[in-house]
Structure formats: C-alpha cells, structure tokens
C-alpha cells in the first residue's frame, strides 16, 4: 500500500517514520525543499530537521505532486498557513 505524507518538515518526517515501521507500506514524503528531498533519498536522513535520525528504507521523498495519484491514503502534515495555497495546486 502506498501512503503519501505531504510535508517534509519535522512533523511530516516524524509521522512518515512512525508509519513506515509497517514494512508493508511504501511511504512517500512530498516536500518543496530539494535539499531535504535529496537528503532523504540519498542518505535516509532529513538534513534540516532530523540530522541524527536515520529513516526507514521504505520512505522515499518527492517534490512532484503528480505522483500523489498513486497514493491510497494521503496525510497532510503542513503548517495551517500554507494549507490553502497547497490545496489550490
């Protein structure tokens, strides 16, 4: 099952890590900070928020929201101030 977590900040990363302990899930974190996306994909860490915590292997980060269509469940882990601007996209 594919799960999407929109928001690659501290809350989104922590939430994705927690649900990724179920190894049957493929967890995708969607964010806009390319440095964080690359850090999660290449090093399995969120270099901006959790630089000492290694993320599980079934977590992948993306910056293209078109891939959301493949997710069975989508979690919004965003600051409320940007929720409306993201929803428009």
C-alpha positions as CSV (number, residue, x, y, z in Angstrom):
1,X,0.0,0.0,0.0
2,X,1.3,3.4,-0.9
3,X,0.9,6.2,1.7
4,X,1.7,9.9,0.9
5,X,2.7,12.4,3.5
6,X,2.5,16.0,2.3
7,X,5.1,18.0,4.2
8,X,8.8,17.2,4.7
9,X,9.2,19.3,7.8
10,X,9.6,18.0,11.3
11,X,6.0,16.8,11.7
12,X,5.8,15.2,8.3
13,X,9.1,13.4,8.6
14,X,8.3,12.1,12.1
15,X,4.9,11.0,11.0
16,X,6.3,9.2,8.0
17,X,8.9,7.5,10.0
18,X,6.4,6.2,12.5
19,X,4.0,4.7,9.9
20,X,7.0,3.3,8.0
21,X,7.6,0.8,10.7
22,X,4.9,-1.2,9.0
23,X,7.1,-2.7,6.3
24,X,4.2,-3.5,4.1
25,X,3.7,0.2,3.4
26,X,5.6,2.4,0.9
27,X,5.7,5.9,2.4
28,X,6.3,8.9,0.2
29,X,7.1,12.3,1.7
30,X,6.2,15.2,-0.6
31,X,8.1,18.5,0.0
32,X,9.4,21.5,-1.8
33,X,12.9,21.8,-0.3
34,X,15.1,20.0,-2.9
35,X,18.0,19.7,-0.4
36,X,15.7,17.9,2.1
37,X,14.3,15.7,-0.6
38,X,17.8,14.6,-1.8
39,X,19.0,14.1,1.7
40,X,16.1,11.7,2.5
41,X,16.5,9.8,-0.8
42,X,20.3,9.6,-0.8
43,X,21.2,9.5,2.9
44,X,18.0,8.4,4.6
45,X,18.0,11.5,6.8
46,X,16.2,14.8,6.9
47,X,19.2,17.1,7.0
48,X,17.2,20.1,8.0
49,X,15.1,18.7,10.9
50,X,16.4,15.3,12.0
51,X,20.1,15.1,11.0
52,X,20.8,12.5,13.7
53,X,17.9,10.1,12.9
54,X,18.1,7.5,10.1
55,X,14.8,7.0,8.3
56,X,13.5,3.6,7.3
57,X,14.2,2.2,3.9
58,X,10.6,2.2,2.8
59,X,10.5,6.0,2.9
60,X,11.0,8.0,-0.4
61,X,10.8,11.7,-0.8
62,X,9.4,13.5,-3.9
63,X,8.8,17.1,-5.0
64,X,6.4,16.4,-7.8
65,X,2.8,16.3,-6.6
66,X,1.7,14.5,-9.8
67,X,2.8,11.3,-8.0
68,X,0.1,11.7,-5.4
69,X,-2.4,10.0,-7.8
70,X,-0.8,6.7,-6.9
71,X,-1.3,7.0,-3.2
72,X,-4.1,5.2,-1.4
73,X,-4.0,7.4,1.6
74,X,-2.8,11.0,1.9
75,X,-1.9,12.7,5.1
76,X,-1.5,16.5,5.3
77,X,1.3,17.4,7.7
78,X,1.6,21.1,7.0
79,X,1.5,24.4,8.8
80,X,-2.0,25.8,8.6
81,X,-0.8,28.9,7.0
82,X,0.2,27.2,3.7
83,X,-2.7,24.7,3.6
84,X,-4.9,26.8,1.3
85,X,-2.1,27.6,-1.2
86,X,-1.2,24.0,-1.5
87,X,-4.8,22.9,-1.9
88,X,-5.1,25.1,-4.9
89,X,-2.2,23.2,-6.6
